[in-house]
């Protein structure tokens, strides 16, 4: 800020601040500066804020690290006291962790925390072979949330206890509105290389449009379009392929996760043949082998044959459901091509992230506000992206 364009808002004191003694007590007199373009500023406030901050950046990092491996904030606070001889209440620790998680989200959004690798540097399955290869995947998972009904009930219980106590208490603070359902779907987006040496994970409590925005944002940051081959491995969810198309991501190919195809084949097998029928198991094995090594057309012929031989409404419905599932994902069933190129045909890396990232917020008795759950998971996403040190360096700056 150019001090030449500023004028003091008050003319007391010869410097920016003075320390005065009034009735034996030290008081600080602050000088304000004002300009029409930049408003009011008080330079000494930055010094006061720094002096008032009682939790250092190093302690904040320890809180976040210990919380990631703990089952609760109580356990994290106990571990902090035991290992570092730092006594912080579980409530203070919770506020520190959730605050730094929200900081991680802000830094990612602003671009201050970005991947330190590029898609063009991602090696393919054959070391030394020309051509870079980068994968994209996305999926959703549920998180337990505090509903508005639960918050209202808790509020009534607290007020009832206060009335019985008979003492005058400070007024209760306003609470954030609770969720309308006990579980909500969060979404994760991941870019990675063939050997998982490079990966970038983002998480959001937003809808599929927000997940698509993260796909677009992160693809630009890693230069996804600069990789020679850009492959998607997804579970076949319509919203995922829809966002890939809507955001016009430069995909070389998008494949259906083979495991999810198998799940649907076996679901139909159980409905048509029965749970332990050997003939049904043999049929399912042949169908999956056909899909994996021969492709869509031979697979379709086998399913049409199954449909024509099915008798009864239950069996016909199951065969129709499988036919529709496969037909809707025709362009994604290209396993022979993927295997010939050495590309992965499963979304295992993404499935793993959908277990690891929300692990801290799941468990018996756990309920969260959506923004706090997102913040805690954002810290784990940073860790999985191998950007933990970069986060705290950015926070220091």
C-alpha positions, 0 to 999 in steps of 0.5 A: 500500500502506498503510504503517500496516498494515505492520510491518518484517520486520527492524529494522536501519536507521532508513530504508527503506535504508542504504548501509554501507561494509564493508572499503572496499566499499559495500553496500546494506542493504534494509528489508522490509515484511510484511503478511498480506494483501499479503505482503512488499515491498521498496520500494528494489528498484524503484529498483535495478531501474530503475538496473540496466536498461541498455537504455532504452525508446527503444533497445528501440523502435529494436531492434523497428523495425529488426528488422521490416525486417530478414531476420535478427537479425544484420542488425538488429544490424548496422543498429542499430550503423551507424545509431545507433552502438549495439552490441548482440549479435544474441542480446540484440537477439533477446531484446529484440524477442521480449520486447517482442512478448510485452509487446504481447500482454499489453497487448492482452489486458489492454486497456491497448492497444486500438483508438482508433476505433469501428465506428460512425465507419466510413464506408460506400462512398459519402461523405456517405451515412448508415450506418456500415460495418465489416468482419470477416475472418479467415484462417490461415497457416503458420509454420516452427517448430523441431521437438523432433527438431531440438532434440534433434539440436542438443543432441547436437551441442553436447554432443559439441563440449563433450566434445572441448573438454575444458574444464569448462563451465556446465551447459546450460539447459533448452530449451522443448519443440519442435513436433511438426511443421515447420509450424503454422498461426497465425491472424489476425483483422482489423476494418477500414473500407471505405477501410482508414483504420481497422483492427485486426489480432490474431494468435494461435498458438492454435487456431480457438477462440482465434481466435474469442475474439479476434473476440469480444474485439476486436468488443467493443472497437471496438463492432462491434455499433454499426455500421449494417452489419457485413459479413464477408468470408472465404475460406469456411473452415468454422472461420471461419464456425463461430466467427462463429456460435459467438461470436454476432457481430452480422453483417449479412451474411457473404460468400464471397470472390469470388477463392476461389470463382473458384479452385474454379471453375477447379480444376474447369474444369481437371479437366473440360475440360483446362488450356488448353481454350478451351471450358473457359475460356469456361464458367468465365467464364460461371459466375463472371459468373452468380455475381457478377451473378445470385446463387446459384440461377442459379449452381446451375443452371449447375453442375447442368447441368455435372454432368449432362453430365460423363462419366467418374469424374474429371470427375464427381468434380470437378463433385461437389466444386464442387457441394458447395463451393457448396452448403455456402456457399449463404448466403454467395454474395450478390454481387449484393446486396453490389455493389448496396450498394457492399460489398466482395466480396473479402477482399483486405485480410485476404489482404494481412495474411496476407502482411505479418504473418508476413513477418519469421518466414518465409524460408530456414533460419528456424525458431522456437519458437511463442511467439517467432514469435507475439511477433514477429508481434504487433509487426507486427500493432501496426504494421499497426493503426497503434498503434505509438506507443500501444504504447510509451506504454503500455510507458512507463507 
